[in-house]
Every structure is written in C-alpha cells, then in structure tokens.
Amino acid sequence: MTEFDEDVVIVGSGFGGSVAALRLAEKGYRVRVYEAGRRFEDEDFAKTSWNVRRYLWAPAVGCYGVQRIHRLPHVMILAGAGVGGGSLNYANTLYQPGSAFFQDSQWQRIADWEAELAPHYSTAKRMLGVVEHPHTGPVERIMKGAAEDLGVGSTFRHAPVGVWFGKPGERTPDPFFGGEGPERTGCTLCGNCMVGCRIGAKNTLMKNYLALAERRGVVIEPLRSVTEVRELPGGGFAVTTQRSGAWIRRSSRTVRARQVVLAAGTWGTQQLLHRMKASGALPRISDAVGRLTRTNSEALDGAIATKVPESLQLARGVAITTSFHVDERTHVENVRYGPGSNLMGALATALVPGDSGLAGRLGSLVTQVFTAPVRQFRLGNLRRWSERGIIALVMQTADNSLTLSLRRKFGRLVMTSAQGHGEPNPSHLPQAHVAAAAIAARVQRDGSEPAEARGSWPEVFGIPLTAHFLGGAVISAGPDAGVIDPYHRVWGHPDLHIVDGSAVPANPGVNPSLTITALAERALSHWPRAGEPDLRPVQDSGR
C-alpha cells in the first residue's frame, strides 16, 4: 500500500484552487496548496506599477510581483501571480455570462449548464461579495454617452464587482462571514486594483476562500513551482516542486498525494499537462489537450488625451465600473489604473487598421507619427498616462480558438500556438476600434482636451492581447473531445482534477472569474466526504 503525505495536493491558488482548498478541507481531507508566486499582505503590494520588483512576475531576475506576461505566436497573455492567483491583480469584475456561453456545442449536450450552474453562481457571488458598482462619475458618464452615441445606450450597465465599499478608509470587522474572515477597510477609489489593493477593500481570495481554508488546516506553500506530477504504480501521484525562479539551490522536494487538483491557471496547467504527457509521467492524458484554447476573443484598445483633463479625474475609482454591448456578441468595459501606475501604457500606441497586413499597419503608424509628431509624442508620453485616458477591454462570445502544443526551441520544449476550431482567432476587433473612437470623442468633449483612440504594439504586429486566457483542457463527453469529464476528472487519470480557466470550454464574452469559481463549486460539491463512498459514476461506465 502506498503511504501518502497528503490526501490532496492543489497546484495553484487562484479561483478554482481556492474553492478546492476550502471545500475539501470542509469535507475532511488533508490539503496542501502549492503556489508559484509569493504571499502578499496588503502593505506588500507595489504602490504603483513602476515598482517592477513588486509588480511584475519574472522571478529569474528578482521580480516577484502579481503581473505575469506570456507570449505565444497568436496572442500575448496577461495573468496573475501570488497566493490568491489572478484575484490579486484582476479588476474585481464578476459578470455571469449570457445564454450563448452555456449553449456552446462543445458541452451543450452534456447538461443544461445554465440551470446546473445557477446555484453555484449564487454561492460564488456570496463568497466573493459581489455588488453592483455604486458610483457614477465622469468615466461612467463618458461610457454611457459613448454607448448612446453608438445607438446601444440600452445595453449600458454598472459592473458587478467584488469590493468592500464600506466607509472609505475605515477598518471594520469581517462584514462577510460572521466575523470568521479578516478585517476589511472601505474602498478609497484609488484606482490601483490591478497593481494590488494596499487598502484591504478588494475581495481577493485571501479575504474569503483562502482565509477560511487556512482556518480549517489547509497548508499553503508559496514560491514553490510544480515541475512534475507523476502517477504512482499503486495509485496516487508524486508531486515534485522547486523554489520559484531559482537558478541554483532549487530545493527540489517530492510529496505523495492520493489525489491532485490542477488549478495553475490556463498557462500553468497546460504547461504541466503537455509536459507530463510528453514525458510519460501522465501517459493517458487525452490527445485533445491544447485544443479549444480560448482568448475570450479579446482586444485591449482605448482612448487617451494629450493632456490631463483635470475636471474628469479619469484615474479615480475601481478598475472596471461599467460596460455596454456594441453588438449582440461584443462586450466593452472601461478599465483604469490609479495615479502613478503608468507602466502598462508602454504597450499602447497609435490605432492602426487591423485588416491591412503588417506592411499596412506599420505604414499607418509611421504616417501618423510623421504627420503629427508632437501630437503623437504627447499621446504616447507615459507621464500621467493613467490620468489621461480610458482603456477599453473588449470581449466576444465568438466561436474561435487556438490549438496549443509543444515544440523544441534552442534545445528545450516550449509551448506554441496554431489557429484552431471555429473562426480564426482575431488579431484585432473592428468593434473595439469603433468603441475606442466613441470613447475618445466623449473624453475630448467632456474634458476639453484633444483625445483619440489608441491601440497596442502587439496589435500592430498582428498579435492580440488578452487578460483572459482559457480552455485547452476542457469539459467534454469523452476523451476524444476534451481533457476532463463533466466532474472535472482528467480522462484516463480520474484522481487528477482540473478546476481552473483551462476547463472553460467556450468564450464567455465577459470576465471569467465568476464562472471559474462557479464551475469549481459545482465540481467540488460532487466530491464525497473523506472516507465516504464516491457516488460519481466511474469514467468507463457510459453514464
């Protein structure tokens, strides 16, 4: 008989991993969580994004912040790092998708997912403290006006957010879990939600699921990167970790666990699945791994003024506050960073025609710069960038995807991408350009300063940006169509589970954090209590 160090090892501490940690502890399991990133107290976050050692994640060069940036041939990815995963630097935004998401052909025949997940969405909203954004200021009026200018004013709404507003700056006992959670401080509208909330107002996973899980005995090990998950001959898994970012003295350790939950985010989970399949550590992983990788059909454009419109206070407020629909499948949200957090403005540049080819896009960029060099310098200047503009985050429910795989580069295996099922994954969104132009017109009108729509450097080179990288290990009716079964067990390895964004089978067209949480809540609700019979059907039963 194999002796196990833990009942369950969880890889990652984002939305899915945090749900797993709490619910399994409540059911009596011994649980250990490995997180590649560091642990943050409120005061540990960067004051602005210019503190790159505390903001960016690049541990090999000493940066242990919250912001990951990854690149594939067909997309540039923004993700989170640290205990609490993406909740540390996401925009607190917790939309529930529309019916199109639940009716996607990948999973619609398995269950009535909208009804199946309804109670779990309710639980997720309660746990994450979802409220409708309560304030209306200049940015919210600009967004409402832009929607009206585009003829879609009826679709404008305030965003559902996970923030404790309370009394600004006032410390209060836990307002969510009957005093069992940590103390909280009312939101001061500083705008730096995506750099890391130093106030204590943001409902990160350290304020709910993980705080409650630790009270129930869950052990969280930060700065431990999982390098291998290997099945054991008698059942269970050997999980090997090393110190994150270590060049030498990697401090490699291996523990044995009866079951493993992968929740390392789409990038991290796919890396492990591809590598473990290739090495033979997990030999029965489906050949469908990497298929139906989604970008939420996303674009990040925006509007910027040449000077700070002092009357508008564009950087004041929580990160995302409102949205509207340009058309039935295209959703637009305003995004902001707080004063001083201007680093991500380096990704922005002039808006160029997306369908004109690389030469055409570069030609348009050069023409704009040489036609009005002073104006372009002022627009591109990073000084007070966050106070001069509004980022437009644009998402779609379109059925497009990438297929990810491993390839050898400079003697090592790296992930690469190719166009996948459905429409081609877009390198730009015409609807995003239209929305950005409408927002820019309103910024100029209301702020009395010249303003224009802006794009991004990756988009100039035909590479879209996404903050919501999903799929690649999706729910399916069988191993030929996906990686996990409807209970989130990996086909062929039923004691291995996946409960992060990689399980999401379609583009939700909204921020996916609430959906990842609800899917994880549902998956964990089917686990038996420790020591009790498992009532879930076995994978080869045909049920």
C-alpha positions in Angstrom: 0.0 0.0 0.0 1.3 3.5 -0.9 1.6 5.8 2.0 0.6 9.4 1.2 1.8 12.6 2.6 -1.4 14.4 1.7 -4.9 13.4 0.7 -4.9 16.1 -1.9 -2.3 18.4 -3.4 -3.6 21.5 -5.2 -1.4 23.2 -7.8 -2.2 26.9 -7.8 -4.2 29.2 -5.5 -6.4 31.1 -8.0 -10.2 31.0 -8.1 -10.5 27.3 -8.8 -7.7 26.2 -6.5 -9.1 28.4 -3.6 -12.5 26.8 -3.9 -11.0 23.4 -3.9 -8.9 24.2 -0.8 -11.8 25.3 1.3 -14.4 22.8 0.1 -12.0 19.8 0.5 -10.9 21.0 4.0 -14.6 21.2 4.9 -15.0 17.6 3.8 -12.2 16.4 6.0 -9.3 16.0 3.5 -5.7 16.8 4.3 -4.9 19.5 1.8 -1.6 21.2 0.7 -1.6 24.0 -1.9 1.5 24.9 -3.9 1.7 28.4 -5.3 4.5 29.6 -7.6 4.1 33.2 -6.6 4.8 34.9 -3.3 2.4 35.7 -0.4 1.3 39.3 -0.1 -0.1 41.2 2.9 -2.0 44.4 1.9 1.0 46.6 2.5 3.3 44.4 0.4 1.8 45.3 -2.9 3.5 47.8 -5.1 2.4 51.4 -4.6 2.5 51.9 -8.4 3.3 49.8 -11.3 6.7 51.4 -11.6 7.9 49.3 -8.7 8.6 46.4 -11.1 10.1 44.1 -8.5 6.7 44.0 -6.7 4.5 44.4 -9.7 5.9 42.2 -12.5 6.4 38.4 -12.2 9.9 37.5 -13.6 11.4 35.5 -10.7 14.6 34.6 -12.6 15.6 38.3 -12.5 14.2 39.0 -9.0 10.7 40.3 -9.8 8.1 38.6 -7.6 5.1 40.7 -8.3 1.5 40.0 -9.3 1.6 40.6 -13.1 2.5 37.8 -15.4 3.1 38.4 -19.1 3.3 35.5 -21.6 3.6 35.4 -25.3 2.6 32.9 -28.0 2.7 33.3 -31.8 -1.0 34.2 -31.8 -1.6 36.0 -28.5 0.0 37.9 -25.7 -1.3 36.9 -22.3 -1.8 38.9 -19.1 -2.2 36.8 -16.0 -1.8 36.8 -12.2 0.8 35.5 -9.7 0.9 35.1 -6.0 -1.2 33.4 -3.2 -4.7 34.2 -4.5 -3.7 33.9 -8.1 -5.5 36.2 -10.6 -7.6 37.8 -7.8 -4.6 39.8 -6.7 -4.4 41.8 -10.0 -7.8 41.3 -11.7 -10.2 44.1 -12.0 -12.7 42.8 -9.3 -15.2 42.2 -12.1 -17.7 39.4 -11.7 -20.1 39.1 -14.6 -22.3 36.0 -15.3 -22.2 35.1 -19.0 -25.3 35.1 -21.2 -27.0 32.1 -22.7 -24.8 31.8 -25.7 -21.9 30.6 -23.5 -23.9 27.7 -21.9 -25.3 26.6 -25.3 -21.9 26.2 -27.0 -21.7 23.0 -29.0 -18.7 21.7 -27.0 -20.8 21.0 -23.9 -24.4 21.8 -24.5 -25.5 18.1 -24.9 -23.9 17.1 -21.5 -26.2 19.1 -19.3 -28.4 22.2 -19.1 -25.4 24.1 -17.9 -27.3 27.4 -17.2 -29.6 25.6 -14.8 -27.0 23.3 -13.5 -24.6 26.1 -12.5 -27.3 28.6 -11.2 -27.0 27.6 -7.5 -23.2 27.6 -7.8 -23.1 31.1 -9.3 -25.2 32.2 -6.3 -22.7 30.6 -3.9 -19.8 32.2 -5.8 -21.4 35.6 -5.7 -21.9 35.3 -2.0 -18.4 34.1 -1.3 -16.8 36.8 -3.5 -19.0 39.6 -2.1 -20.5 40.7 -5.5 -22.3 44.1 -5.5 -23.2 46.4 -8.4 -20.7 49.2 -8.7 -22.5 52.1 -6.7 -20.8 55.2 -8.0 -21.4 57.4 -11.1 -18.6 59.8 -12.0 -17.0 61.3 -15.2 -15.8 57.9 -16.6 -19.2 56.3 -16.1 -20.9 59.2 -17.8 -18.4 59.0 -20.7 -19.2 55.3 -21.1 -22.9 55.9 -21.0 -22.6 58.7 -23.6 -20.4 56.6 -25.9 -23.0 53.8 -25.8 -25.7 56.3 -26.7 -23.6 57.7 -29.5 -23.3 54.2 -30.9 -27.0 53.6 -30.6 -26.7 50.9 -27.9 -27.5 53.0 -24.9 -30.0 50.4 -23.6 -27.1 47.9 -23.1 -25.2 50.2 -20.7 -24.9 49.0 -17.1 -22.8 49.3 -14.0 -20.5 46.3 -13.4 -20.9 43.7 -10.7 -17.7 43.9 -8.6 -16.1 42.2 -5.7 -15.2 45.2 -3.5 -15.9 46.1 0.1 -17.0 49.8 -0.3 -18.0 50.4 3.4 -16.8 53.8 4.7 -13.7 54.9 2.7 -10.5 54.1 4.6 -12.3 52.9 7.7 -11.3 49.5 9.2 -14.1 47.2 10.2 -14.5 43.6 11.4 -15.2 41.0 8.8 -18.5 42.0 7.1 -19.0 38.8 5.0 -18.5 35.7 7.1 -19.9 36.4 10.5 -16.6 37.5 11.8 -14.7 34.5 10.7 -12.9 36.3 7.8 -10.2 39.0 8.1 -10.9 42.7 9.0 -11.6 44.9 6.0 -11.1 48.6 5.0 -13.6 50.6 2.9 -12.6 51.3 -0.7 -10.9 54.7 -1.2 -11.3 54.6 -5.0 -7.6 54.8 -5.5 -7.8 53.0 -8.9 -4.9 50.6 -8.3 -6.9 47.4 -8.0 -4.8 45.8 -10.8 -1.5 46.6 -9.1 -2.6 45.1 -5.9 -5.0 46.6 -3.3 -3.0 48.1 -0.4 -6.2 49.3 1.2 -7.8 45.9 2.0 -11.0 46.7 0.2 -10.6 44.3 -2.7 -12.3 40.9 -2.2 -9.2 38.9 -3.2 -9.2 35.1 -2.5 -7.0 35.8 0.6 -10.1 37.7 2.1 -12.5 34.8 1.6 -11.8 31.3 0.3 -8.2 31.0 1.3 -8.6 32.7 4.7 -11.3 30.3 5.6 -9.4 27.3 4.2 -6.3 28.1 6.3 -8.5 28.3 9.4 -9.5 24.7 8.6 -6.0 23.4 8.4 -5.0 23.9 4.7 -1.3 24.4 4.3 -0.3 26.9 1.5 3.3 26.9 0.4 4.2 30.0 -1.7 7.2 30.3 -4.1 7.0 26.6 -5.0 6.7 25.8 -8.7 5.5 22.3 -9.6 7.8 20.7 -12.1 6.3 17.2 -12.3 3.1 15.3 -11.5 3.8 11.6 -11.9 1.3 8.8 -11.4 2.4 6.1 -9.0 2.1 2.4 -9.8 -0.2 1.7 -6.9 -2.4 4.8 -7.4 -1.9 8.4 -6.4 0.7 10.8 -7.6 4.2 12.1 -6.8 4.3 15.9 -7.0 7.7 17.5 -7.3 8.3 21.2 -6.7 11.2 23.6 -6.7 11.9 27.1 -5.5 10.4 29.5 -7.9 12.9 31.3 -10.1 15.9 29.5 -8.7 19.0 29.2 -10.8 20.9 27.2 -8.3 19.8 25.6 -5.0 16.5 24.8 -6.4 15.5 23.0 -3.2 13.6 20.2 -5.1 11.1 18.3 -3.0 8.6 15.5 -3.7 5.4 14.6 -1.8 2.9 11.8 -2.5 -0.8 12.6 -2.7 -3.8 10.4 -3.2 -5.4 12.9 -5.5 -4.2 16.1 -7.3 -6.1 19.2 -8.3 -4.6 21.3 -11.1 -5.5 24.9 -10.8 -2.4 26.7 -12.0 -4.3 28.9 -14.5 -4.6 28.1 -18.1 -1.0 28.8 -18.9 0.4 26.8 -15.9 -2.0 23.9 -16.2 -1.5 23.5 -19.9 2.3 23.6 -19.4 2.1 20.7 -16.9 -0.3 18.6 -19.0 1.7 18.9 -22.2 5.0 18.2 -20.5 3.7 15.3 -18.4 2.1 13.7 -21.4 5.3 14.1 -23.4 7.5 12.7 -20.6 5.2 9.7 -19.9 4.6 10.9 -16.3 0.8 11.1 -17.1 0.6 8.9 -20.2 -3.2 8.7 -20.7 -3.9 12.4 -21.0 -6.2 12.9 -23.9 -4.7 13.9 -27.3 -7.2 16.8 -27.1 -5.0 18.7 -24.7 -4.4 22.2 -26.1 -7.4 22.2 -28.4 -10.1 24.8 -27.8 -7.8 27.2 -26.1 -9.6 30.5 -26.0 -8.6 34.1 -25.7 -12.2 35.3 -24.9 -11.9 36.8 -28.4 -10.4 39.8 -26.7 -8.8 43.2 -27.6 -7.4 45.9 -25.4 -7.7 49.3 -27.1 -8.7 52.7 -25.5 -8.7 56.5 -25.6 -6.1 59.0 -24.5 -5.9 62.7 -24.2 -2.8 64.8 -24.9 -3.1 66.5 -21.5 -4.7 65.5 -18.3 -8.4 66.6 -18.3 -8.3 67.8 -14.7 -12.1 68.1 -14.5 -12.6 64.4 -15.3 -10.4 62.5 -12.7 -10.2 59.5 -15.0 -7.9 57.6 -12.7 -10.3 57.8 -9.7 -12.5 54.7 -9.0 -12.2 51.0 -9.0 -10.6 49.3 -12.0 -13.8 48.5 -14.0 -17.1 50.1 -13.3 -19.4 49.9 -16.4 -20.0 48.2 -19.7 -22.1 48.1 -22.8 -22.6 45.9 -25.9 -21.5 47.1 -29.3 -23.5 44.2 -30.8 -25.0 41.0 -29.5 -21.7 39.3 -29.0 -19.3 42.1 -28.3 -18.9 43.5 -24.8 -17.0 46.7 -23.9 -15.8 47.7 -20.4 -13.9 50.7 -19.2 -10.6 49.9 -17.4 -8.3 52.2 -15.3 -5.1 52.2 -13.3 -4.6 54.6 -10.4 -2.5 57.8 -10.5 1.2 57.0 -10.9 0.6 53.5 -12.3 1.7 54.2 -15.9 4.0 51.3 -16.8 1.4 49.4 -18.8 1.0 52.4 -21.0 4.1 51.3 -22.7 2.0 48.7 -24.5 -0.1 51.4 -26.1 0.5 53.1 -29.5 -1.5 54.6 -32.3 -4.5 52.8 -33.6 -3.9 51.2 -37.0 -6.2 49.4 -39.5 -6.2 45.8 -38.3 -7.0 44.3 -41.7 -4.3 46.0 -43.7 -1.4 43.4 -43.2 1.8 44.1 -41.4 3.2 46.5 -44.0 -0.1 48.4 -44.0 -0.2 48.6 -40.2 3.4 49.8 -39.9 2.8 52.3 -42.8 -0.2 53.7 -40.9 1.8 54.0 -37.7 4.7 55.8 -39.5 2.3 58.1 -41.3 0.6 59.1 -38.1 3.9 59.8 -36.3 5.4 61.9 -39.2 2.2 63.7 -39.9 1.7 64.9 -36.3 4.9 64.1 -34.4 4.2 66.5 -31.5 0.7 65.2 -31.0 1.8 61.6 -31.2 4.6 62.3 -28.7 2.1 63.8 -26.3 -0.4 60.9 -26.7 2.4 58.3 -26.2 4.1 60.0 -23.3 3.8 57.8 -20.2 3.8 60.8 -17.8 0.4 60.7 -16.1 -0.8 58.2 -18.7 -3.4 56.7 -16.3 -4.9 60.1 -15.6 -5.3 60.9 -19.3 -7.3 58.0 -20.7 -9.6 55.1 -20.5 -8.7 51.5 -21.5 -11.4 49.7 -23.5 -11.5 46.0 -22.7 -13.5 44.3 -25.5 -14.6 40.7 -25.3 -16.7 38.4 -27.5 -18.7 35.2 -27.4 -17.4 34.3 -30.9 -16.6 30.7 -31.5 -12.8 31.0 -32.3 -9.9 29.1 -30.7 -6.2 28.3 -30.8 -4.6 24.9 -30.5 -1.5 24.8 -28.2 1.3 22.2 -28.4 4.9 21.8 -27.5 7.8 22.4 -29.9 11.5 22.3 -29.5 13.3 25.7 -29.4 17.0 26.1 -28.7 17.1 22.6 -27.3 14.1 22.8 -25.0 10.4 22.3 -25.2 8.2 25.4 -25.3 4.5 26.0 -25.9 3.4 27.2 -29.3 0.1 28.0 -30.9 -1.8 27.5 -34.2 -5.3 28.5 -35.3 -7.8 26.1 -34.0 -11.5 25.2 -34.2 -14.0 27.7 -35.5 -13.3 31.2 -36.8 -9.7 32.4 -36.8 -8.7 33.9 -33.5 -8.8 37.6 -34.3 -5.7 39.8 -34.4 -7.9 42.8 -33.9 -11.6 43.6 -33.4 -13.2 46.2 -35.6 -15.9 46.6 -32.9 -13.1 47.6 -30.4 -11.9 50.3 -32.8 -15.4 51.7 -33.1 -15.9 51.6 -29.3 -12.5 53.3 -28.7 -13.3 56.0 -31.1 -16.6 56.7 -29.4 -15.0 56.8 -26.0 -12.2 59.1 -27.3 -14.8 61.5 -28.7 -16.5 61.7 -25.3 -13.2 62.2 -23.5 -12.4 65.1 -25.8 -15.9 66.6 -25.5 -16.2 66.3 -21.7 -12.5 67.0 -20.9 -11.9 69.9 -23.4 -8.5 68.3 -24.3 -7.6 66.7 -27.7 -8.1 62.9 -27.5 -8.0 60.0 -29.8 -8.5 56.3 -29.9 -5.4 54.1 -29.2 -4.3 50.6 -30.0 -1.4 48.4 -28.8 2.0 47.5 -30.0 1.2 43.7 -30.1 -1.8 44.5 -32.3 0.4 46.4 -34.8 2.3 43.1 -35.3 -0.9 41.1 -35.6 -0.9 39.7 -32.0 -3.9 40.4 -29.8 -3.7 41.0 -26.1 -5.9 39.0 -23.7 -6.3 39.2 -19.9 -8.5 36.0 -20.0 -6.7 33.0 -21.4 -9.0 30.0 -21.2 -9.5 26.4 -22.3 -7.2 23.7 -23.7 -8.3 21.2 -21.1 -12.0 21.5 -21.5 -15.1 19.7 -20.2 -16.2 17.0 -22.6 -18.4 13.9 -23.1 -15.4 11.8 -23.9 -11.6 11.9 -24.2 -11.7 12.4 -28.0 -13.4 15.8 -27.5 -11.7 17.2 -24.4 -9.4 16.5 -21.4 -11.8 16.3 -18.4 -15.2 14.7 -17.8 -18.2 16.6 -16.5 -17.0 16.1 -12.9 -13.6 17.8 -13.8 -11.7 14.5 -13.6 -9.0 14.0 -16.2 -9.9 11.3 -18.7 -7.7 8.3 -18.1 -6.5 9.7 -14.7 -9.7 10.0 -12.7 -7.8 11.0 -9.5 -6.4 14.0 -11.3 -8.8 17.0 -11.4 -8.8 20.4 -13.2 -10.8 23.4 -11.8 -9.2 26.5 -13.4 -9.8 28.5 -16.6 -8.4 25.7 -18.7 -11.6 23.8 -18.1 -13.8 26.5 -19.6 -15.0 25.2 -23.0 -16.1 28.4 -24.7 -15.6 32.2 -24.8 -17.9 33.6 -22.1 -17.6 37.2 -23.6 -17.3 38.6 -20.1 -14.7 38.4 -17.3 -14.5 34.7 -16.5 -13.6 34.7 -12.8 -17.1 34.2 -11.5 -17.6 31.3 -14.0 -14.4 29.6 -13.0 -15.5 29.9 -9.3 -19.0 28.5 -10.1 -17.6 25.6 -12.1 -15.2 24.8 -9.3 -18.0 25.0 -6.7 -20.1 22.5 -8.7 -17.1 20.1 -9.2 -16.2 20.1 -5.5 -19.9 19.7 -4.5 -19.7 16.2 -6.0 -16.7 15.0 -4.1 -17.5 12.6 -1.2 -16.6 13.5 2.3 -13.2 11.9 3.3 -13.7 8.2 3.9 -17.2 8.0 2.4 -18.1 6.2 -0.9 -17.7 8.2 -4.1 -21.1 8.4 -5.8 -19.8 9.9 -9.0 -20.0 7.4 -12.0 -16.8 5.8 -13.0 -15.4 7.1 -16.3 -15.9 4.0 -18.3 -19.5 3.3 -17.1 -21.1 5.2 -20.0 -23.1 7.4 -17.6 
